[in-house]
Amino acid sequence: FDQEDLDHVVELSPAEIRILPPTCSQKIKEVHSINWFMYICITLICAGITYYIETKDWQREWHILTFYAFVCLMLAIGGGTPRNFFMPVDEETTRKRKAWSFMLLSGTSFVSWVMAKSVQNSSKLGARFGLIGGLAYASWFVGIFTTGVVVYYLRKQGYYSLPDFIHDRYGPLSLVVFLLTVLYRLFNEVWSNTIVIADFFGPSLSTDWKLAAWVSMGIPAAYTLVGGMRTSLVSDFIQAVLMCALLAATYLTITGDLKANDDLRTYARANHGSDLLWRYNPVPDRQMWSLEGGLDLAFTGLVQGALSYTYMDPALTDRAFLSSKEMMVAGFTVGSIIAIAYITIFGFIGVYGSMVAQCVEAGACPSSDLNGADIAAVRAGEPSAVGTVLGSYYYSLLCLVIVTSALSTLDSTFSAVAKAVGPDLAGFLRTGKPLDPLNASFGDVLIGRIAIVAVGIAGTIPLLQDPEELSATTVAGTMVPGLGPPIYMAALACICSKSWSGRSTTKTRPALFLLPFFFSAAIGTCYQLAAQGDKNCAPFKLTECSAPLWTPAAADMCSSFDAYYGCIHESGCFEKSDLDHCTAHEANLGCALQCHEKYTLAEKGYETIVDLSGFSYGKGVYKNLFGVNLLSAFGALCLFIFACGDDFFDKIPESKAKRSSEDPRVEGHEI
């Protein structure tokens, strides 16, 4: 407006004032000139690489990857302002575009947490446990819903981010510990997604494998560098639709092939109880709905996912502070349901692989059914191997599913890195508290972009050395149940008492955060020491040991069980219970499994400096993991309640009351 316009507005009554929406040219002017330069340069580079690959006779998956990158970069425009880069959807946007905000939040809460490693593990667990395997891994995704509910009550208190809440309630030391934990989590998400994409492009550590790892990291880093959170949200919605459509096509292909294969159906009905994917039992002598059948892992997922695991992943929690809190809860609820269904259905890919491999091994199906795939990998439920069984085109289709899930998680990871290092950490160092993303500056955007490059490179380099050993860090969830009580108890207390603030004075209470956190971190460290032994045992390695073959031929069964127990032993996870089971199968089958000679405990030195076997619950493979997580979660809650003392419920201190009266995001404030 110029002065004449302002004078005219003063003469108008409020009813006559109408604010016009910004024009296209005005929106373009809002984008920083540096952002335009970055956008043009990165797009030209990507276009050149895409053209080069399209002119070469490379495998189809390279064409898919580069074309996908080009499309995502087209979405990056318009995210250069700090507001668009860190907080593109606020309450005002929600009021204007309710339907769009709801779809955006539903899609982004779903895909930001469905990693490529998640779908791969779901497939492998499906091959090992059947339907229960997919459900077990899907249990972690209940955390999307519980996070939405918890953050809803935190936002009612006027908090604009999780770091803001932790700093205000538990002090600067707790904030630093939390941010370091968050950055470690984000670092792990880089390699855990790129490794799954790389597996589709060649053998581990080959030239194509390494190149694919770098390219799959660089694509989301490039378009997130330009557009930040805004680009991540828009791409998430498109990726959510694409992921669901591709998985539906893959599932229909599998069910169609299964119906057309009479030999496979006859074998499955005769030896595994059913030829239906959701009723097929990979090990007939094991009850599906039992702790031994995978329910111990499902309960572990519920404990971790619902109570703690999501809070160390800002790729999800940052999105819980977008839009209005009511719209956020609705979107996260739908996103949680979609994620649970998606992971469960993906597990059927592994079930189908186990079914085909066991049928071929039993001699009931021809080896041509494998279509040249490695039978051990197919029986283990590896998505790339099952895709080979389905054919070259469906292999590419499954590759696109993995690429989509991996890149959607990586762009969410990089946008979370930018916010954690920019407004949260840099803002804390400058002003003494985390910045509201709405008040971020171009300096924070620059710091965030530098952090994206640093974490992307640092998270990919270790992958090129020893991915198998590095994968042991994926059990980090066992070390963070202590994050839960300081966060979800604040929401619970808000429900019980409107005046609760977590403390009775204006002083922060770091003990409420640090005691449960370090208790769980210590328990998790002990678990790692107890699980690793001298062979670096970790629960994820057991997913490589596919279920033993169950056939009428005794010789084939003996060979299969021998290989099964050998795999467990080689993973470093062979325990006394495995020795007992091996001895029992040896007696029942009349096989010379040589359990006592080959797999004795003493000669391999499985003694560890920490023994947590007393906390095991049940007789399943994951009994130690389940028991230790119960101990950690319950102990952290008890320590939190103990540290609260007598002032668990108290009135809001003066500083918080003043802040609540001034912040329009606090419920009940009149604007």
N, C-alpha and C positions, 0 to 999 in steps of 0.2 A: 504493500500500500504506500502511496505518497501522501503528503499532508492534506491535499484536497479530499482524498478518499477517507482519511481519518475524520476530517471535519464533517463529512457527510454521514458517516456511521454514527457519530455522536447525536445527530439530529433524529436518528431513527429510534423507534421503540424496539424493545427486545423481540417482539413478535415479528418485526419487519426484517430482522437481521438473518441472513442466510449465508452460510459459509460454503463456497463452491469447492468441490473436490479438486485436487491438483491435476493439472494437465499432464500429458505425456512428456512434454518438454521440461516442465518443472520437475518431474520425477527424475529425468535424466540429469538435470543440473545438480540434483542432490548427491549423485554418485561422485565420489572423489576422483580427481583426474588420475591419481596414481592407480586407482582401481581399474580405470579404463585401460591404462597402459598395460597392466598385468593381464587383464582379460584378453586383450588383443594378442599379446605376445604368446601366452599359453595356448590360446586357441589356434594360432597359426602353427605353433610347434606340433600340437596334437594333430592338426589336419595334415601336416606334412608326414608325420609318422604313419598316420592311417593310410594315406595314399601310397606310401612306400610298401607297407605290408600287404595292401590289397593288390599290388602289382607282382608280389612274390607268391611262389607256390608253397606257402606255409600251411600248417594244419589249420583246420577250420576254426579252432578255438582262439587263435590269435586274431582272426578277423572279427570274431564276436567281441573280444576284449577291447580292441581299439575302437570299433564302432560304438560300443557302449560308452567309452571314455568321451568320444566326440559329442554324443547326445547329452551327457551329464554336464559338459562344459557349456553347452548352450543355455543351461538353466542357471548359470552362475551370475549372470548380469543383474545388477541392482542391489547387491549386498554390501556395497562399499562403506556406507555410513555406519558409525558405531552402533546405532540402534538396530539397524538391519543385520549387522554382523553378529550381535550377541542376543538381541531380544526382538525378533521380527514380528512376533504375535503377542499382543498385550490385550488387556480387557477391552480397550476401545475397538480393536480389530474384531474381537469376539462379538461385540454388540452389533457391528455392521455386517459381519459375515458369519453367522452362526453355523450354518451347514458346512461351509468350507473349513471353519476352525475345527469342528467336530471330526470331519474326515481326516484332516491333517494330523490331529492329535492321535486319533485311532491308528492311523498308518504309521506314524513315527514312533509311537510307543511299542508297536509290534516289531518293526524291522530294526530299530536301534539296538535291540537286545537279542535278536535271532542271528547269532554269528554263524559263519561257515563252519567253525569248529563245533557248534551246537548241533547243526544238522548232520554233520559227519558222525559225531558221537551217538546221536539218536539212531542213525542207521546201524551202527555197530552194535549198540545195545539191543536193537530190535532183532538182529541176527542171533544174539546170544540168549535173550529172554522172551522173544516174541512181543506181543502187544505190551506187556509190562515194561519192556525195555524202553519203548518210546514214551509211555506214560511216566516212567521214572524220571526221564530227563525233562519232560514237560512240566514236572512238579515245581521246578525252579521258577517257572514263569507265572506262578501265582503271585510272585513278588511284584509284578507290574501293578496288579490291583491293590495290594497292600500298600505299596509306595504311594499310589494316588490318594488313598484314604488318609495316610499319615501326613503327607504334604498338605492336603486340604486343611487340616487342623493347624498346621504350622503357619500357613498363609493367613488363617483367621487371626493370628497374633501379629500380623504385619510384616512377616519376614519375606524377603525377596529372593533368597537363595539358601541352600543348605549351609554353605560356609558362613553366611550372615547369622543363621540360627546358632551354629556351634560357637562362633566367636562371641555372640551376645550372651549366651547362657554359660559357656564353659571356658571362655578366655582365649588369649592369643596362642598359648602353648598347645591347647587342644586343636586349634585351627591349623597350626603348622603340621601337627601329627596327622590330622585328617587329610590335608592337601598332599602330603608326601605319600600317604596310602593310596589316594586317588590317582596320583601320577604313576605310581607303580602299576596299578591296575590298567591304566590306559596304555602304558608301555607294553604290557603283556598282550593286550588286545591286537596290537599291530602284527606281531609274528604269528599269533594263533589263528589269524584269518588269512594272511598271505601264504602260509604253508599249505593250506587246504587248496587254494587256487593253483599253486605251483604243482601240486601232485597230478593235475590234469595235463600238464605240459611236458612231462618227462620224468625219468627216474630221479630219485632224491640226489641233490647236489650236482646234477648235470648242468650243462650250460643253459639249456632251455628252461630248466627248473629255476635256476638262479635268476635268469632274466625275467621270468614270469613273476617271481617274488617281488622284484624291484618295481616292475610295471604295475602290478596290482596294488602296491603301496603308493606309487606316484600318482595314479589316476585320481583317487579321492582326495589326496593331499593337494593336488593342483586346483580342483574346482572348489575345495573348501578354503584354500588360500584366498580365492577371489571373493566368494560370496558368504563365507562363514555359516552361521546357523541358518540363515534364510535359504541358501542353496541346499543345505542338508535336509531341511524340512520338505522342500518341494521335491527333491530327488527321493526322499523317503516315501512319500505318497505314491509316486510313480513306481518305485521299486516294490512297494507292498502289493500293488495290483499285479505287477508282473510276476512276483514270486508265487502268489496264489494261483495265477493262471498256469504257470509252468509246472507247479507241483501237481495241479489237477490233471494236466495232460500226461505227466509221467505216471501218476497213479492209474489213470484209465488205460494206459499202455500196458502196465504190469498186470492189471486184472484181465485185460483182453488176452495177453499171452498165456496167462494161467488157465483161462477157460479153454483155450485152443490146444493145450498140452495135456492130453489124456493120461499119458504115462506119469507125468508129474502129479496130477491130481490123484491118481490111483495110489501112488506111493505115499503121498502125504496122508491120505485117509487111512491107509493100512498101518502106517508106522508112527504117525505124529498126531493122531486124533482127529484131524480135520484138514481139508484143503482150503479153508478160508483163512485169509491173512490174519484176521483178528483172533482166530481160535487156534492157529497152528502153534504147537509146542515144540521148540527145537530139541528139548531133552524130555522124552515121554515119561521117564521115571521120576521127574521132578514136578511138583505141583506149581502151576503157573501163579496162582494167587497165594503166594507164601513169601516169607522173608528170603528163603533160598532162591525163589523164583524172580527176585529183583525188587521186591517191595521195600527191602531195607534201604536201597538207593532212593526209592520214591519218597520215603519218610525223611531221609537226609535232605533231599531237595526241598521238601516243605519247610523243614527247620531253617535251612540256609536262605532259601528264596524269600519266604514270608517274613523273616525276622531280621535279616542282616545283609545278605549278599548284595541287594540292589543299592544300598546306601553308599557303597564304595565305587559305584559306577555312575559318574556324572553324565555319561551319554544318555542315561535314562532320567536321572533326577533333575537335570537341568530343564528337561522338557516338562516336568511337573510344575514348573513355575511360569509356564507360558499360558496365555489365554486367561479366562476367568477360572477361578477354582472350581466352580460347579461344572463348567464345560470340561475341565481337565479330568475330573473324576469320571465323568461319563466316557470320555475318550479312552482313558487308561483301562476302564473296565472292559470295554469292547476290545481294546488292543490285547489285553491279557487273555481273553477267550480265544481270539484268533491265533495268538502265539501258541497256546496249549494245543489247539487243534492242529496247527501246522506241524509242530514238532512230533506229535503223536502219529500223524499220517506219514511223515517222512520216515519214521521208524519202520513202516511197512516195506520200504525199499530194501532194508537189511533183512527183513523176514523173508522176502522173496529170494534174495541172494542165498540165504541159508537153505531154503527149500530146494533150489535148483542144484546147489553144490552137493548136498547130502544125497539127492536123488541120483546124481551122476556117480558119486563115490560108491553108492550101493549097487550100481549096475542096472538100476531100473530105468534110467534115462540115458540117451546117447551123449557122448562127450561133445558132440556138435552143438548141444544146447548152450555150452559155455561161450561159443562164438570166439574162441581163442583167448578168453580171459583166464587169469591164474585162479585155479580152483580154491586155493587157500584164501586168497583175497576176497573171492566171491562169498565163501562160507563165513568169512569174518564180517561181511556186510559193508565193505568199503564202497562208497558211492561210485568212484571211478571204475571199479571192477564190475559192479552191477550194471553200470551204464554200457560197458562193453558187451555184456550179455544181451542187452536190449537191442544193440545195433549201433552203427556209427552216428546216425542222425539223432537217436535218443541219447547217445553218449554226449553229443554236443548240447542237447536240450538240458541234460542233467548238469553239464558244466555251466550252462547259463544260470541255472538255479543257484549253484554254489557261488558263482561270480556275483550274482545279484545280492545274495545274503551277505557275502563278505564285504563288498564295497559299501553296502548300506550301513553296516556296522562301522567300517573304517571312517566314513565321512562323519558319522556321529561321534566317533572317537576323536577325530581331529578338531571338530568344533568344540568338544568338551575340553580338549587340551588348551585351545585358545582362550576359553573363558577362565579355566583354572589358573593359568599362568598370567593372563591379562588382568581383568577386573578383580579377580579373587586374590591372587598372590601379590602382583605388582601394586594393586590398589591398597592392600593391607600394608605393604612396605612404605607406601607414600603417605597414607592418611591414618594408619593405625587400625583400619577395619576394611573388610571386603567392600568393594564398590557395588552399588546397584548397577546392573547392566544398562539401565536406561540413562545413567549418568557417565557412561564410559566415553573415553576420548579416542581420537585417532592414534594417539600414542599407545593406548591399550590394544588397538587393532594391530598395530605394528608388532608389539610384543607377542601378541597371540600368533601372528603369522610366523615369526621367528621360532616360536615354540613348536608349531606344527612341523616345520622342516626338521628341527632337532629331534623330536620324538619319532618322526617317521624314519629317519636314518638310523637312529639308535635302536629302534625296535626291529629293524630288519637285519642289521649287521650280525647279531648273534645267531640268527636263523641259518646263516650260511656256513656255520661251523659244525654244529652237532644238534640237529633238530630233535633227535630222540631224547637226548639227555635234557635238553631245554624244556621239553614238554612236561617234565615233572613239576614245574612251577604252576601248572593249572590247578593244583589243589589248594591254591591260595585262599579259597573260600573258607577253608577250615580255620584260618587264622583271624577271621574278622567278625565272628558272632558278637564280639564286644561292641561293635558299632551300633548294634540294634537298640539295646535298652535306653541309651541317652536320647535316642530319636523317637522311637515308637512310644516310650513311656511319657514323653512330653505331649504327644497327641492324645494318649489315653487320659492323662490328667486334665487335658483341656476339655475332654468330654465330661469328666466328672466334676470339674470346678472351673468356672469361667475366670476366676481370679488367680489361677495357678501360674507361676512364672518360673518354677524350678529352683527358686532361692528366696530367702526372706529379706535380703538386703540388696543393695546395689552392687555388691561384690559378685564376681563370677565364681562358679563352682567347678574348677578343673577336675577335681577328684571324681565327680559324677561321670565324666567322660574317660579319664585316663585309667582309672582302676579297672573297669570292665574291659576296656580295649586291650590293655597290656596283659590282663589275665588270659583273654582269648588268644592273643598273639603268642603267649608262652605255651599254652596248650597246643596250638597249631604247630609251633616249632618242635615240641616234643613228639607230636604225631608224625611229622616229617622224618625225624630221626629214627623213630620206631619203625616206620614204614619202609624206609630206604634200605636199611641193613647194609650188607656189603655188595649188593647187586642193584642198588638204587631202585627199590620197589616203589611203585606208586599205583593207586587204584586204576588210573586210566590205562595202564599197560595190560590189565586183565581183559580189557575189551578186545585186545588182539588175539586172545585165546578163544577161538570159536567153539561152540558147543560140540561135544563128541558125537560122532556118527552113530545112529541107532538103526541097525539093519538086521535082517534075519540071519545074515552070514556072520558066524562067530569070529572068523578070522579078521574080517573087516572091522568088526566092533573092537576087537583087541588092539588092532593097529591104531584105530581112531582114539581110543582112550589113552593109549600109550603116548600118542602125540599131544593130546590135551594136557595130561599131567606134565609132560615135558615142557610145554609152553609156559605153564604156570611156574615151573621150577626155573626156567631160563629168565623169566621176568623178575625173579628175586622175591616173589611173594609166596613161596611154598611154605606152608605152615603145618603144624601137627594135624589139624583137621583135614588138610589135603592128603596127608600121609595115611590117615585113617580111612578116608574115602577111597583112596587108591588101593589100599589093602582089601577093602570090602569088595570093590569091583573085581579085583584079581580073583577073589574066592568065588564070587557069583558067576563070573564069565568063564572061569577055568583058564584064564590067560596068564602068561608069564610076563606080567607088567614090570617085574623086578623093582617094585617100589622100595624095598629095603636096600638094594644094592645101588640103584641109580639116584634115588632121591632122598637119601638120609639127610637129616638136619645138621648133624654134628660136623660132618666132613666139609660142608659148604660154609660153615661159620655164620649162621643166621642170627646168632646172639646179637642183641643191640644194647646200647647203653641206657635205653629207656624202654620200659615194658608197660604198654597201655592195654594189654589183652584183658585185664580185669574189667575194663569199661566196655568190652564188646557186648553187643546186644543181638541175640539170635544166632543163627548158624549160616547165614548167607555170606556171599563173597565180600560184601561191604559192611559186615558186622562191626568192624573196628571204626570205620568212617562214621557210621551211624551213631555208635555209642559215644565216640569222642565229641561229635557235634552236639549231642544232647547234653553232655557234661559242660561243654563250653558255653552253650546258650543259657542253660539254667544257672551256671556259676556267675556269668556276667550279669544276669538279672539280679541275682542275690546281692552281688557287690554294689550294684547301682542303688538298690533299695537301702542297703546298709549305709552308703555314703550320703543318702538323702537326709538322714537324721530325723529330727522332729519337725522339720519345716517342709515336708513334701508338698503339702498344700499351704499356700500362703497368698497374700494379696500381691498384686502387681506393684513392683517398686515404682518410685516416683519417676525415674528416668524412663521406664518402659511405658508408664501411663501417659507421660508427656508425648512420647514418640507415637503411641497409638492414636492420640487425639489429633496429631498432625499428619499422619499417614493415611491417605484415602484408601489404601488397600486393606486396612483393618476393618473387619466387618462392623457395621453399625455407624460408621463415620458419615456424616452428612456433607455432601459436596455442594 
